[in-house]
Amino acid sequence: MKIKANRIDIEIEDTYPGDATGRPAVLLIMGLGMQLIAWPPELVQGLLDAGFRVVRFDNRDTGLSQHFDHLGTPNLLWEGLKYRFGVRITPPYSVEDMARDALGVLDALQIDKAHMVGVSMGGMIAQRLALLAPGRALSLSCIMSSSGARGLPEARPAVTRALLSRPAGKGMPAAIDHTVRLFKAIGSPGFPMDDAMLRERVTAATERSYHPRGIARQMAAAVADSRRAAALAGIAVPTLVVHGKADPLVPFACGEDLARRIPGAKLAGIDGMGHDLPPGVVDRLLALLIPHFQAAS
């Protein structure tokens, strides 16, 4: 379903069985270049079964939401060099702009307060949202995310190369193969996803929408948002930080740093978890998220 949020078109899925009255809302915010369908059905169903209303959406420049090709495509190598030498990056839009989109989703659905859950870059957006509109947050949960502070450990070199690489050829099959290789590079060694399941998920997402230029703009926004770290001490909602101890893209130390910066935040490390959401990880997430929500509702 398409709605207007923050004056742009945003694709959403608002899921609740029967009447939403009395069901606390959970706003799920996906990460870099990922679409709302990337939230595993088992996780959504687990939240529904626990009595929550589940709202998912495609971030701007992703999936079926509005794209911003008119703003140009950043040169990520150049932007990375600027970041390393402390030169300010001016992205086409900011993580705070993306947080305002998320706030607009709540406004459009007339949801006063929600549990805010973000994965990876989605966790950065959720942090900004909790800072932007603290009265709208029942709780905050950041999964495999980061404060964006300078000096944190970086991704493994092989993962960085995979992230910045391009498909070996043109067309949908090459794009699917490229994305499968990336997900294998960042996946959870303790919870390896079945190859057929992974390819099925990647194919469904690629056929729904494939927009690498949008990913470049989102990445520039994430890299530019290093000042967020200093503001995190202002978050005053119950916060849960969940991070994989085997994350090759956003190392576990980033989760530890994030939890230290948010007053009262609880850190849960998951052995064997990388930077994805395979079935075994979903089970552990539900066991952490549902009590966190129930305590804060």
C-alpha positions in Angstrom: 0.0 0.0 0.0 1.4 3.4 -1.0 1.1 6.4 1.4 2.4 9.9 1.6 4.9 10.3 4.4 7.2 13.3 4.8 5.7 14.5 1.5 7.1 11.5 -0.5 5.6 8.2 -1.6 6.3 5.3 0.8 5.3 1.7 0.3 4.1 0.1 3.5 2.7 -3.2 4.9 0.5 -2.7 8.0 -0.3 -6.1 9.5 -2.7 -7.1 12.3 -5.3 -9.8 12.5 -8.8 -8.5 13.2 -9.0 -5.2 15.0 -5.7 -3.2 15.7 -7.3 -1.7 18.9 -5.2 -2.5 21.9 -2.3 -3.9 19.9 0.9 -2.0 20.5 2.6 -1.1 17.2 6.1 -2.3 16.2 7.7 -0.3 13.4 10.3 -2.3 11.6 13.0 -0.4 9.7 15.2 -2.2 7.3 18.8 -1.6 6.4 20.9 -0.5 3.5 19.2 -1.2 0.2 16.9 -3.8 1.8 13.1 -3.9 1.2 10.3 -4.5 3.6 10.0 -8.1 2.4 13.5 -8.7 3.8 11.9 -9.0 7.3 11.6 -12.8 7.7 7.9 -14.0 7.7 8.7 -16.0 10.9 9.7 -12.8 12.7 6.6 -10.9 11.6 4.3 -13.9 12.5 6.0 -14.2 15.9 5.3 -10.6 16.7 1.7 -10.9 15.5 1.2 -14.0 17.7 2.5 -12.1 20.7 -0.2 -9.5 20.2 1.6 -6.7 18.3 0.6 -4.7 15.2 3.5 -4.9 12.7 4.3 -2.0 10.3 7.0 -2.5 7.7 8.0 -0.1 4.9 10.4 0.4 2.1 12.9 3.2 2.9 13.2 6.0 0.4 15.2 5.0 -2.7 14.5 1.3 -2.0 11.8 -1.1 -3.2 8.5 0.4 -4.3 9.0 3.7 -2.4 10.0 6.9 -4.1 13.4 7.0 -5.8 15.7 10.0 -5.9 17.7 9.5 -9.1 17.4 13.2 -9.9 19.8 13.9 -7.0 22.6 12.1 -8.7 24.7 9.1 -7.7 27.6 9.6 -5.2 31.1 8.3 -6.0 31.5 6.0 -3.0 35.2 5.7 -3.3 35.7 9.5 -3.3 33.2 9.8 -0.4 35.1 7.2 1.5 38.4 9.0 1.1 36.8 12.2 2.3 35.6 10.4 5.4 39.0 9.0 6.1 40.6 12.4 6.0 37.9 14.1 8.0 36.4 16.1 5.1 32.7 16.7 5.6 30.5 14.6 3.3 27.3 16.2 1.9 25.0 13.4 0.9 21.9 13.8 -1.4 19.8 13.4 1.8 20.5 12.5 5.4 19.7 9.7 7.8 17.6 12.2 9.7 15.6 12.7 6.5 15.0 9.0 6.4 13.9 9.1 10.1 11.4 11.8 9.1 10.0 9.4 6.5 9.6 6.8 9.3 7.8 9.4 11.5 5.6 10.2 8.5 4.6 6.6 8.3 3.4 6.7 11.9 1.6 9.9 11.3 -0.2 8.6 8.1 -1.3 5.5 10.0 -2.4 7.6 13.0 -0.1 5.6 15.3 0.8 7.7 18.4 3.6 5.5 19.7 5.4 2.5 18.6 8.3 0.1 19.4 11.0 1.2 17.0 13.2 -1.6 15.6 16.0 -1.1 13.1 18.4 -3.5 11.4 21.9 -2.3 10.4 21.3 1.1 8.7 17.7 0.8 9.9 19.1 0.9 13.4 20.8 4.2 12.6 17.4 5.5 11.3 15.7 4.2 14.4 18.2 6.0 16.6 17.6 9.3 14.7 13.8 8.7 15.0 14.1 8.2 18.8 16.0 11.5 19.0 13.7 13.3 16.7 10.5 12.2 18.3 11.1 10.8 21.7 7.5 11.0 22.7 6.6 8.6 19.9 8.8 5.7 21.0 7.6 3.0 23.4 11.1 1.4 23.0 14.1 1.2 20.8 15.8 -1.9 19.4 18.9 -1.7 17.3 20.0 -5.0 15.6 23.5 -5.3 14.1 23.8 -1.5 14.0 26.3 1.2 15.0 26.6 4.6 16.5 28.5 5.8 13.4 31.3 7.1 15.6 34.7 7.5 14.1 37.4 5.0 15.0 35.2 2.0 15.3 36.4 -1.3 13.8 35.6 -1.6 10.1 34.3 -4.5 8.0 36.6 -7.2 6.9 38.4 -6.3 3.7 36.8 -9.1 1.7 33.4 -7.9 2.8 34.1 -4.3 1.8 35.3 -5.5 -1.6 32.1 -7.5 -2.0 30.0 -4.6 -0.9 31.6 -2.2 -3.4 31.8 -4.6 -6.3 29.4 -4.7 -9.2 27.6 -7.6 -10.9 29.8 -9.6 -13.3 27.3 -9.1 -16.1 24.1 -7.3 -17.1 20.6 -8.4 -16.5 18.6 -10.0 -13.6 20.6 -13.3 -13.3 23.9 -11.4 -12.9 22.3 -9.1 -10.3 20.9 -12.1 -8.4 24.3 -13.9 -8.4 26.1 -10.8 -7.2 23.7 -10.3 -4.3 23.8 -14.0 -3.3 27.6 -13.7 -3.1 27.4 -10.7 -0.9 25.0 -12.3 1.5 27.2 -15.3 1.7 30.1 -13.0 2.6 28.2 -11.3 5.5 26.1 -14.3 6.6 26.0 -16.0 10.0 28.6 -18.8 10.3 26.7 -20.3 13.2 23.4 -20.2 11.3 24.2 -20.9 7.7 21.2 -20.3 5.5 20.2 -23.0 3.0 21.4 -22.0 -0.5 18.0 -22.5 -2.1 16.3 -20.4 0.6 18.9 -17.6 0.1 18.5 -17.6 -3.6 14.8 -17.6 -3.4 14.8 -14.6 -1.1 17.3 -12.7 -3.3 15.4 -13.5 -6.4 12.1 -12.3 -4.9 13.7 -9.0 -3.8 15.5 -8.4 -7.1 12.3 -9.1 -9.2 10.4 -6.7 -6.9 12.9 -3.9 -7.3 16.6 -3.6 -8.2 17.9 -0.1 -7.7 21.7 0.1 -7.0 21.8 3.9 -7.5 19.5 4.3 -4.5 21.8 2.1 -2.4 24.7 4.4 -3.2 22.8 7.4 -1.9 21.7 5.6 1.2 25.3 4.6 1.9 26.5 8.2 1.5 23.9 9.2 4.1 25.0 6.6 6.5 28.7 7.5 6.2 28.0 11.2 6.6 26.0 10.7 9.9 29.0 10.4 12.3 27.7 13.2 14.5 24.8 11.1 15.6 27.1 9.3 18.1 27.5 12.3 20.4 23.7 12.8 20.5 22.8 9.2 21.6 23.2 10.1 25.3 19.9 12.0 24.8 17.9 8.8 24.1 15.7 8.2 27.2 13.5 5.2 26.0 14.1 1.6 27.0 16.7 0.4 24.5 17.9 -3.1 23.5 21.0 -3.6 21.4 21.3 -7.0 19.7 24.5 -7.8 17.8 26.1 -10.9 16.3 29.5 -11.8 17.7 30.5 -13.1 14.3 29.4 -10.0 12.3 31.9 -9.5 9.5 30.4 -6.2 8.2 29.6 -4.3 11.4 31.9 -5.9 14.1 30.5 -6.8 17.6 32.6 -3.9 19.1 30.2 -1.5 17.3 27.3 -3.0 19.2 29.2 -2.7 22.4 29.9 1.0 21.6 26.3 1.7 20.8 25.0 0.2 24.0 27.5 2.2 26.0 26.4 5.4 24.5 22.6 5.0 25.2 21.8 5.4 28.9 20.4 2.2 30.3 20.7 0.2 27.1 20.9 -3.6 27.3 23.3 -5.4 25.1 22.6 -9.0 23.9 25.3 -10.7 21.9 24.5 -13.7 19.8 27.2 -16.3 19.2 27.6 -17.3 15.6 25.4 -14.5 14.2 26.7 -12.5 11.3 24.9 -9.7 9.4 21.7 -11.4 8.3 18.5 -12.9 9.6 18.4 -16.6 9.1 15.8 -18.8 10.8 18.0 -19.7 13.9 18.7 -16.0 14.5 15.0 -15.1 14.2 14.2 -17.5 17.0 16.7 -15.8 19.3 15.6 -12.3 18.2 11.9 -13.0 19.1 13.0 -14.3 22.5 14.8 -11.0 23.1 12.4 -8.5 21.5 9.0 -9.7 22.8 10.0 -9.4 26.6 11.6 -6.0 25.8 8.4 -4.8 24.2 6.2 -6.2 26.9 8.2 -4.5 29.6 8.1 -1.2 27.9 4.4 -1.2 26.7 
